[in-house]
Amino acid sequence: MRVTPTFSDSLIRVRGTVQGVGFRPFVHRIASRLGLQGWVRNDPEGVLIRAAGDTGRIGQLIASLRNEAPPASRVAAIECAAPGRREHPAEAHFAIIESVEPGGPASAAIPADLALCPECRRELLDPTDRRHRYPFTNCTQCGPRYSLIERLPYDRPRTTMRVFHMCPDCEREYSDPTDRRFHAEPNACPSCGPQVALCNGDGNFIAFGDDAIPAAATALRAGRIGAVKGVGGFHLMCDATNEVAVAGLRRRKHREEKPLAVMFADLRSLREHAHVSAGAEALLNSPAAPVVLVPRRASSRLAMSIAPGNPWIGALLPYSPLHVLLMRDADRPLVATSANLSEEPICTDNDEALERLAAIADFHLVHNRDIARPVDDSVVRETAGGHPILLRRARGFAPAPLRLPAKLPGVLLCVGGQMKNTVAIASGDQVVVSPHIGDSGNAATEEVFERTIATLSGLYGAKPALIAHDKHPDYESTRYAQRTGLPMIGVQHHLAHVLACLLENEHPADGVLGISWDGTGYGEDGTVWGGEFILLQNQQATRFARLRPFRLPGGDAAARDARRVALSLTSGVEGFEAVATRLGFSDSDAGVLRAMLDRGLNSPFCSSGGRLFDGVSALLGLCASNAFEGQAPLVLEAAATRANPSRRALPFNVVPADSPGATLEVDWRPAVRELLSAHREPDELAAEFHRGLANAMTYVALKSGVGTVALTGGCFQNAFLHELTVTSLRRVGLKVLVHRQLSPNDNSIAAGQALGALWGLTDVRLSS
């Protein structure tokens, strides 16, 4: 018996990261292959499809949307409905039609910038191809996106590419449904697209087009320092094997010890200098192409000043065609660090770079494709178990949205914290977190902070009605919130960390213990927190446990001078004077610090896990001060990874809190006493310190009575601690939530603020 096909006419809404990733061409190919009529277009909510034809074939189209979508896309939801009378009619042949301008707030995901794909790389290096050595080659699966979008929906006239008019060959590719550049919005070639040029430090042009990149490579091989304009901003680059050049870059950039990222031409080159795991290789070759921390080989020829005293190399592969060409011509690893003075935002504009980098760069390799907004490189590291930890969420990852568990009644602006700041716009059932902005406290960063807020608000056509902020009254982000005059809602810092972890794991605020350990955060009692165990039950948060408080002599000075924390940890232990001498304090300085600690003069209490790591690093003689944030803990972790495998752990007692504010506290004093009396190598003691903390965290988790633990905060950037704690918690049968789409550090605070505002969960109750 012959079955008569049934005819349907369906409107299919696709939400997620579906603009700027070749989704419309993909839909066009599938629908045309299935013989469907209709159209596909971008609009403020994502991609909208009208499909008319056999019902079964429409079902096949929907299945393909889920299972065969382009690699760079992320389908969050597919919704079907009957077309309304006012909807554009179905075309006789399936077509891509003109996008719809926003009539109100937009919700389409802004695509992230994507690394050069293999097909474009092959063309770039093929002498017979018309795009041979063209530094702006791209297609629907690679190239700039967020960095050049000016407004949604994502179409060429709404990007900085609008000033480049496609030549007939490019127009033919752009209009051909069988071509991989079909509706590739940044499409260009040497005849019609952006061009590169080289100028000296004074801004005088000395080479153009095909001559510019080889000339820049020659200068780099000669030991010069260059400012190179990439996708989301400028890099400062120099020969990574030349100690004089690297030391000169550090001196000019005022970056004394913080590690510098290094770009390698390919994996073969990288493996000459570092050990590269399968996981690290996958990350380096991914569309995000982040900086990945990999262990340095002892035989590496890289300059030692790349990362002084650090066993890891921050490695990245060339992710744009310009970088591919420069690396091939230079024929050596190159430092590729953000083009700025220390702690300032990266440069994006040619004239701005010439002015701001005048005292740093010997030459500038520039181009005339404008960067709409700065996007720094993302940074990732792996644990021993292969779990990636996102240290900085920027190019390649941001601003992919996260789904909220319910819809907000209006538009919410979240302004994050103070360090490693990001901002977020939340509306409907999603929150969009910006790429990494940086540390607040200077005019340049504040300008980028406010510009990023304007950018996200403008892109989404969203006017905030409420601002979520950190409870610290002196944060620049809090002051900004106050200046707007909008209604404000403060979310406690460590609770925001926990909520960010719950958000990306889609977990309710019930039956979970958040272990939120970081450097510092403003506590509900007005003291400095940072070693917190926050119990979430029935949509309420309680400070169940904490790290035993200790004093910070000199306040913020102790965050820089780890020896001060070390003295504080030993102030109740016999032999204080001997410890002070060993740490390099004079008798008079030791006496002053002892008096400050005894009397509480300019020595606030804190429960900070990050400061505990500082003090232990100094006590073991590993790192006396933080030349950059987190240096002492990083050195302590490096020592622990060098130690021989062992089960020995320093003792951390979990006891009833001896002052109000928490039920339990982790007492570090027994561990410090053993550190001072043990006659074992610093590396062994560093590893034992980490194991002791993991054991104590597990004990507290069991005492809390819940079945799920969320690990968050800057201390869990430490891969050694992360792996030990996850393993220990799982060994006793607990479910562990960790960050995968967000960073455990303050990059995620804005995301947590959004969930806190949605749930009305903003305060941490103090247990007595």
N, C-alpha and C positions, 0 to 999 in steps of 0.2 A: 504494500500500500504506500502510495507516495504522500509524503508529508508536505503540506503547503507552508512555506516560510511565513512567519509573522513579521509585520513591519512595526518598527518603533521609531520614535523621535524623542531623543533624550538630551537633557542638558546635564553635563557632567562637570562638577567643580573639583579641581585638584588643588589642595593646599600643601604648603611646605616650601622647600627650596626648589622652585620650578621655573624661575626666570633667570636667564643668563647662563643656562647650563645645557642648551640645546633641546629643551623639552618640547617646544612647539614643532620644530622639525621632526623630532621623534614621533610625536602624535600624528603629524601629517603623513609620515611614511607608513605607520601601522594602519591608519584609517584608509589610506589609499590602497594598500595591499589587500585590505578586507573588502574593498569595493563600497565603502560607506560614503554617503553624502554629508555635507556640513562644513564646519569650520572650527578653528582653534584660535584663541587670542589671549594675550596678557591683559589683566585688569588689576585693580588695586588689591584684590584678594588672592591673586595667584594666577592660575590658568583656567580658562573656561572653554569647554568643548561642547559643540552641538553636533550630535551624531544621529543620522537618520539612515535606516536600512533594516536588514534582517536582525531580529532580536538576539539571536545566537551570536552573530558577529559583533554586535555592540558589547555583548558579554565578553567576547574574546578581547575586544579593545580594552575594556576595564581591567581584565586580568593582565594584559600586557603593561598597562600603566603601573600596576603593582610590581610586576616581576621582571620587566625588561627596561625599566627607566634608565636614562643616561647615568653613568657612574658618579658624576658630580652632583646629581640631584638627590633630594630627600623628600619622598612623598609622605606627608604627615596624615592626610585624610583625603578620601574620595567620596563625594556626595552626588547623588543622582536625583533629578527632578524633571517634571514635565516643563517644556519651554513655555514661557509666558507670551502673551500676544505681542508685547512690545519688543520681544527679543529679535535680534537680527535673524532673518530667514536662513534656512539651510541652503548652501550653495549646491549647484548641480554636481560639481566635483569638489572634493574636499580641499579646503583652502586655509591659508593663514591670513587672517584679516586684521585690520588696524586695531591697535590697542585702545582701551578705554581710559580716559583721564580720570583721576580721582575726583569724586564729588563730595568726599568726606574723608575720614581717617582710612588709611591703607593698612592692609594686613599681610600683603605678599612679602615673602622672605627675600631680603636682599642677598644676592649670591656673593660668596667670598671670592677673593682673587685666587686663581688656579694656576698651578705650575705648568710649564710647557709640556705638552703631550708628546708621546713618541712619534706620531705622524708628523707633527710640525717640526720636531727636532730633525727628523730625517730630511725634510724639505730644506731646512735651514742649512744643512751641511752637504746638500747635493748640488754640485757645480752646474748641473743641467736644469735645475729648477729655477723658475722666475723669482722665487723668494730666497735664493741662495745668499746667505749672510745678511739677510734683512732682520734687524734687531727688534722688530715689532710683529713678527709672525704669530698668528693665533688662529683658533677655530672655536667651534661651539663647546669644545671640551677643555679649553685652556685659555689663559690670558687674564688681563685685568678685569675686574667687575666692580666690587665695592669702591675701590680707589678712584674710579672714573664716573660712577653714577651720580647724577645731580638731582634726579627725582624719579619717582616711580610712575607708571610701570617702566620696566627696563627695556628701552628701545634706543637706538643710536641717537636720535635727536635730543634725548634727555641725558646724554653723557658728554664728557669732554671730547669725544671723537666727532662731535657734530660739525666741527670746523674743517674736517677732512672729507672731501667729497670723493666717493669711490670712482675709480676709473672703470671703463667698460668691462675689463676682465674681472675686476673685483665685484662689480655689480652683477655680472653673469653668475659668479659663484654664489653670491648672496641670494639670488633669485631662483637657483636651481635646487629643487627638492632632493635630488640625488647627491648633492655635494655636501661635504661635511662642514662647509662654511655657509650653508643655507641659514640665513638670519643670524649669523655670527656678528653681533653688533660692533665689536672693535675691528672688523675685517679691514685689512689694508695691505699695501704692497709698496715696493720702492717708488712706484710711479705716483702714488696718490696719498701715501700715509705719512706718519711722523718721521722725522729725521734726527740723526745724532750729530753732535759737534763737540770739539775739544777746545777748551780755552785755558789759558794760564791763570795763575793766581790773581792776576790783575783784571781778569775778565776779558782779555783780548783773545779773539778766536784764532786758533793756529792750525786746525784741521777740521774737515767736514766729511760727512757721509762715510764712504768705504775706507777713508784714510784715518778716521777719528779713533776707532777702537784699536787698531794695531799701534797707533802712536801712543795711546794711553797705556797699552801693555808694555811697550818699550820703556816708558817712564817708570812703571811699577818695577820692572826688572832692574832698573838702575837705582832703586832704593827710594824713589819718590813716593809721596803720600797723595792719593787722589780722592776727590769727592765724586762718586758715581751715582747718577740718578737712575733709580730702578723703577719698580712698580708702585710702591706706596711711599717712597721717599728716597733720600740719598743714603748711601753707605760711605764710610771712610774706609779706604782700602790701601793696603801696602803688602809687600812681599812677606809672607808669614814665616819664611825661613831666614830672613835677614834680621838679626838681633838689633842692629843699629836702627833700622827702619821702624821696627815694632816699638822699641824704647822711645824713639822720637815721636811716634804717634801717641803713646801714653803721656808723654810730657806735654805735648801740645793740647791734648784733649782733657788734661787734668784727670786722668783715670789711672790712678797709681797701681792698683792691684786687681781690680775686678776683671775676671776673665774676658777675653776677646773672642768673638766667633770667627771661625775660619771656614772659607769656602774652598771646596775641592772640585776639580774638574769632573770626577766620576768616582765610583766606588773603588775602583782599582787604586787610584791615587790615595783615597782615604785609608784604605787598608794598609798602605805602607806606613801610616802614622798611628793607627788606632785599631783596636779590636772592635769589629762590627757584628753584632748579633743579627739573627734573622729578623727580629722585631724592629731593631734600629734601621735595618736596610729597608723594611717595608715603610717605615715612617719617612725616611729620607726620600724615597721614590714615590710617595703618595701625592695626590693633587695639592695637599696643603704644604708639602715640602718644608717642614719646620727646621729650625736648629735642633739638633739632637745631641745630647751629651753622651759621648762614647769614651771608654777607657783608653788612655794614651799608651802607645807602645814605648818601651824603654829605648828602642832604637830610632825613635822619631827624630827627624832633622828640623822640626819646627823650633822657632826661637823659644827659649825657656820663659821669656817674659810674656808669652801668649796667655799663660795662666799660671802665675807663680805659686808653687807649692800645691798645685791642684792636679789630681790624677786624671781629670776628665778634659776632653776637648769638646767645645761647642761647635759641632760640625754641621755644615749645610752644603747641599749640592746646588748648582746653578739652576734656578727655577724660572728664569726669563730668558728669551733668546739673546738679549744683550749680554747677560752674564755668561751664557754658554760660549759666546764668541770671545769675550774678554778672557775667560779662563783658558780657552784653547790657545789664544795668542800669547798669554803670559807664561803658560807652560809651567806653572808652579802653584802651590796653595797660596791663597790671598786672605789676609785679614779682611773681614766684612762686618764692621761694627756700625751701629747707628751713627749717622752724621749729626753730631751735636756736641756741645760741651756737656760735661758730666751732669746728669739728672735733668737736662732740658729735653723737650720733644725733638723729634727728628725734623730735618729740613725737607721741604717738598717743592719749593719754588726756586727757579734758577737764580733770580736776583737775590732772594733771601739767602740762598746757600753761599753766594759770592760774598755777601756781607757778614753772615754769622760765622762762616768757616774760613775767613780770610787769614786768620792766624794758625790754621791747621793744615789746609790743603795746598799742595804745590800746583795742582791742576784740577779742572772740573770737566768730567765727561757728562754732558747734558743732552737733553732732547726737548722737542717742542710739543709733546703730549702732556697736557696739564694733569696734575694730580688733584682730584677734587678734595681729598682728605688724607691725612697721614695714616699709614698702616705699617706698624713695625713688624719684624719677623717674630713668629711664634717660637716658643722654646719648649721642648719636651725631653723627658728622661724616662728611663725604664727602671723597674725594680728587678731584683734577681729572678722573680717569678714571671717576668715578661710583661707586667702591667705598666702601661704608659702613664706618666704623671705629667699633666700639662702645667708648666711653670709660668708661661706667659701666653695668653690666648689672644692672638692677633691675626696676621695674614694667614689665609687658608682655613681658619676656623670661625672667625667672627665676620659678620654679625649673625650667624645662624640662630634662629629663634628657638626658645624652649617653650614647651606647652605648659600652661597653667592648668591646675585641676578644675578650675571653674572660671566663669567670666567676670571680669571687673566691671563695675557700673560706669566707670569713666576712664580717662587717660591718666596714668600714674607715671611720674618721673622719679627715678631712683638715682641718687647722686653718689652712692658708694661711700668709700672711706677716705683715707688720707694717702696711704702708700699703695703703689701698684694699682692706681685708681682706674675704674671703668664707670660708665653710667649706663642706664637702661631706660627704655620706654616700654611700658606695659599697657596693653589695651586689649579688650576682648579676652580671649583665652590664651594669649601668648605674651612673652616678654622677650625683647630684643636687647641683648647686652652688647655694648660697643666693644671694639678692639681695645687693647691695652692703651691707656693714656699716659700713665707715669705717676711719679710722686709729686703731690701738691707742695706748694711752698715757694714757687717762683712765678714770675709774671708770664713767662712763655708757656708754662704748663697750664696755668689758669686760663690763658687765651684758648688753648686747644681744648681744654675741658668745656668751656662755654660754647666753643664752635661745634664740638661734638654733640652737645645737647641740642643746639639749633639744627644741626644736620639731621639727627635722628627724628626730631620733631617735624622738620620740614619734609623729609622723605616719606614719612608716614602720615603727613597731613594731620598731625595730632597735637592739640593744644592741651598741655597738662592741666588737670584740675586739682591735683594733690601731689605733694613731694614727700618721698620717703628718704630718710637720712640716718646717719649714724648718731648715736646719742652723745658722742663726745662734743662738748660745746665749743671747743677750739679748733675743730677740723675746718679747713677751708671749704669743704663741701657743705658742712652744716651752715656756715656763714652765708654761702651762696643761697641755700634754701631759705634762709631768713630774709635775704634781700629781695627775693621774688615777691614776697607778700602773699604767697599762696598758702592754703592750709597745709600743715606739716604733720608728719607722723614719724617719730623716732623709733628705730629698731636697734636693740642691743647688739653690739658688734659680734660677739661669739655666737649668739643665737642666729644672726644672719648667716654666719658660716654654716651652721648646722642646717638651716633651712635651704641653703643653696644645694647642699648635698641631697636633701630630701627631694627637692624640685627635680633634679636631673634623674633621680632614681624612682620618681613617681611614687613616693612613700608618704603615707599620712603622718601627722604629728601625734602619733599614738604608739606606745609600746616600743620606743626607741631611745637609746642613750647616745647623745651626741658628744663625742670626745673632741673638743675644740681647743687645740693647742697652737699658740702663735707667740709673737713677740710681745705686743701690748695691745690692749683694748680697754675702753672705758667701761668699768663695772657698774652694776646697779647700786652698789654701796659707795660709789665715788672713788674707789681705789682702782689700781691698775690690775686688770685680769689678764690671763693668758695661759692658764693650765686648767681648763674647765671641763667638767662632766655635767652636761645638761640633760636632764631627764624630761622627755616629752610624753605626756599621757593625757588623753582626752582634750587635745588641743591646748594644753597648758604646759609651760616650761618652768622647771625648777632646777636650781643649782644643787645637784645631788652631791657632788664632790668637787674638790679642787686640789691643786698642788699647794703644799704648805707654804704660806706667805713668807717672804723674806724682804729685807730692805734693799733699796737701790741708792747707795750713797752718791749724792750729786745729781739724782734724778736722771735726766736725759744723758748726762755725761757717762753714766754707767752703761748705757746702751752702746756707747762707742768704746769705752775702756773696760774690757772684760775682766781685768784684774780687780776692779772695784767690786764686781759681783762675786768673784772668787773670795775676796776678803769678807764680804757679807755672809757667804755660806760658811765660813770658818770662824765667824766672830764669837760663837759660843763653844768653840773647840779649843782645847789646850794647844799652845804653840802658835798662837796668832802672830806673834812678832816674827817667829821663824818663817811662817808662810809669807808674811809681808815682805821680808827680806828676799826670799826666794822669787817673789813676783817682781822684784826690782824697785820697791818703794823705799825711799829714805826713811830714817827713823822719825823725822818730823812729819812727813806726809802720812806715814802709818799712824802716828799719834792723832793727827787731825781726823783721819778717816775713822779711827776707833771711837773718837769722841762723837762724831756724827752718827755712827751706828748706835752707840749706847744711848744717846740723847734723842735720837730721831730727828736730827737737824738736817733739813733738805734731803731726807732719806725716806721717801715714801715706800710703803709696803707694796709688794706685787706678788701675784701668783703665776708669774710668766714662765711658761715652758721654754720659750726662746732664750730668756735671760739665764735660765738654769743651764742650758747648753753652753752659753757664753762662759759662765763661771767655771764649769767643768773643763772646758777647753783650755782655759787659762791655768787652772790648777794642775793639769797634766803637762803644762809647758808647751802646748801645741800652738796656741794663738792668743796673744796678749790683748789685741784690740781689733775692732771691726773697721777696716779701711773702707769697706762697703757693707751694706746690710746683709747679715747672715753669714759673714765670712768665718767667724769663730765656730759656729755650728757646722759649717761646710767642712772645715779642717778636721773637726772632731769626727764627722761621719767618714771622711777619707781615711783617717787613722783606723777606725773600726773595720772598714772593708779590707784593710791590710792584715788584720789579725788572723791567726790560725783558727779554724773552726773549733768551737767549744760550746759547752752548755752552761759554763759558769756565768752568773749574773750578780751584779751588785744588789745589796738588799735595800728595797724601798718598802717601808711599812705602810700599810693602809690602816689608818686608825680613826677614831672619832675626832672630828674637828675640835680644836681646843679654843675656838672663838666662834661667835655666831657667823652665819653666812653659808654654811654647807653642813651636810650630815657627816661626810667623811673627808679625809684629806690624805694625800700621798706624801708621806714624810721622807724627805730626801736626806735627812741628817745621818742615818746609818750608812748610806752610800758614800757620803762625803768623808765620814770617819774612815771607812775602808780605803777610799782613794788616798788619804793622807798616810795611812799606815802600811798599805800593801807594797810589796817589793816585786811588782810585776811591770812589764813593759807598758808604756803609755798606750800603744795600739791595743793590747789585750784589755786594759782597763776601759778604754773607749768602747770596745765591743760589749764588755760586761755592763757598762752604763746603759747602753741601748737595750740590752736584754732585760735588765732590771726594770726599766720603764715599761717595756711591753708586758712583762709579767704583772706589774702593778695595775696597768690599764685593764688587763683581763680580769684581775681580781675585783676591781671596782665594777666592771661590767656584770660579773656574776652576782655581786651584791645588789645591783640595781633591780634584778628580777625580771628584766626584759629579755626578749629573744633577738633583738636587732641592735647593732651598733653602727653609727655613722662616724667615719674618721674625716676630720677636716681641720683647716688652719694651716698656717705656714710651716709648722713643724713637720707636717706630713708631706712636704716636698722632699724630705729626707728619705731616700729610697730604702736605706737600711732599716730605719725605724718603721717605715710603712710596711715592708715585707715581714719583719718580725712580728708586728702587732696583728696584721691580718692573719698570719699563720697561727699565732697563739689564740686569737679569738675563735677562729674556725675549729681549732683542735678541741675546744670545749663545747662545740655545738652551736655557736652563735652565728647568726647571719650578719655579714659585714657589708655596709654600703660605703663606696668610695667614689671619688670624683672621676668622671670619664670625659664629659663634655666641657667642664669648667675646671679652673685651677683650684687647688685647696687653699691658695693664699688669698690676699685681699682683692684680687681680680674678680672674685665671685661675690663680693659683699653686695653689690647692686642687685644681683639676681636673688639673693636671699631676702633683701629688703622688699622686693616685689611680692614674694610669697608671704612674708610676714604681714604686709599691708592687706593682701587678699584675705588672709585668715584672721586678721585682727590679733595676730600673735606677735607681740612686739617686746614684751617684758619677760625677764627671768626672775622668778620669785626666789627669795632667799630662804633656804631651809634652816631651821634653828637646831 
